């Protein structure tokens, strides 16, 4: 087969890779079902998210021990230099 010769192929896209009318006709029966399914999934995710935020917002975290705040003297934290390395 010589190079540069394209064999015709059955495709739903034309030579410029744009969808043809046949592709739109093939997708048409599934359009409404897919849109409803997508809305149901988005609704479920939104419900789980809002439930989680509402459930976490009710917790006062009184059972979690809080560590003591570090004591700072002066304007900066004191730094002790490390001893020089032994040779």
Residue pairs with C-beta under 8 A, 6 or more apart in sequence:
11 20
12 19
12 20
12 22
12 23
12 26
13 19
13 20
13 23
14 20
